[in-house]
Amino acid sequence: MPKAIKRILFFLLIIFLIGAFFIFGYFAIQDIQATKAKEYLIQNYDLNSYDIFIYKTTEYVYDAYSACDASWFKVCTTDPSLYKDIIFIVDGEEYRICEYKDNTFDTTY
């Protein structure tokens, strides 16, 4: 009986570690995709890089130039200058920033 319990606990530990790896990987990819916006926030709002938590990054593609049905990881838009929409958390508050293709940012919408 103890051998079966050890196997079950080991299996649960492996499942937990795989799940933690995927969650860490998701947030690491979100942080990498929002590097320019994070640098903008650090410079203009005098924040520490460890205070900013990137929650979600949405990358847009202009629908006149590409097939929107074939785009799995990007969202189609009618605005040709829109590049990314980033949701980030600073001190428990959720904020949004919009990045345009000409490397300008908008935090007012």
Disulfide bonds with the S-S distance in Angstrom:
Cys68-Cys76 2.00
